[in-house]
Amino acid sequence: MLARARRLAEVCERHGTTLPAAAVELPLLHPAVAAVALGARDAAQLDVNLDRHDKGVPAELWSELTESGLLDPGAVELR
């Protein structure tokens, strides 16, 4: 599991993003998901969460993750 997480993080980094940012965006790619609620323990974490949301995740990331077998293509609806 740790090796898979490292591979996911490496792909994210190649696309100029992070694994936590991708984890926040991923559920939003499923047609049944309308929103994601994130917790924050302090104002600094809230700022980090807002920054992740504002930057977004490149669409190419999802393509590479599905093509490499790291993401089940049926798990999301790529737009």
C-alpha positions in Angstrom: 0.0 0.0 0.0 2.8 2.4 0.8 4.5 1.6 -2.5 1.3 2.4 -4.3 0.9 5.7 -2.4 4.5 6.6 -3.4 3.7 5.9 -7.1 0.6 8.0 -6.9 2.5 10.8 -5.3 5.2 10.6 -8.0 2.7 10.9 -10.8 1.0 13.8 -9.0 4.4 15.6 -8.7 5.1 15.1 -12.5 1.8 16.9 -13.1 2.7 19.8 -10.7 0.3 18.8 -8.0 0.3 16.8 -4.8 -1.4 13.6 -3.6 -3.5 15.4 -1.0 -4.7 17.8 -3.7 -5.6 14.9 -6.0 -7.4 13.2 -3.1 -9.6 16.2 -2.6 -10.5 16.5 -6.3 -11.0 12.8 -7.0 -14.4 12.3 -5.5 -15.7 15.3 -7.5 -15.1 13.4 -10.7 -17.8 10.9 -9.8 -21.2 11.9 -11.0 -22.9 11.0 -7.7 -20.7 13.4 -5.7 -21.8 17.1 -5.6 -19.3 18.4 -3.0 -16.5 17.5 -0.7 -16.3 18.8 2.8 -12.9 19.3 4.3 -12.1 19.7 7.9 -9.4 22.1 9.2 -7.9 22.2 12.7 -6.8 25.9 12.3 -6.8 28.9 10.0 -3.5 27.8 8.4 -5.0 24.4 7.3 -8.0 26.2 6.0 -5.8 28.4 3.8 -3.9 25.2 2.5 -7.3 23.6 1.6 -8.5 26.7 -0.2 -5.2 27.0 -2.1 -5.4 23.3 -3.2 -9.0 23.9 -4.4 -8.0 27.1 -6.3 -5.0 25.5 -8.0 -7.0 22.5 -9.1 -5.6 19.3 -10.6 -4.6 18.9 -14.3 -6.9 16.7 -16.3 -3.9 14.9 -17.7 -3.2 13.5 -14.2 -6.3 11.4 -14.2 -5.5 10.1 -17.7 -2.0 9.0 -16.6 -3.3 7.4 -13.4 -5.9 5.4 -15.3 -3.5 4.4 -18.1 -0.9 3.3 -15.5 -3.5 1.2 -13.6 -3.3 3.3 -10.5 -6.9 4.5 -10.8 -9.8 2.4 -11.9 -11.3 4.0 -15.0 -14.8 3.1 -13.8 -14.4 4.9 -10.6 -14.7 8.4 -12.1 -16.3 10.2 -15.0 -13.5 12.1 -16.7 -14.8 15.4 -18.2 
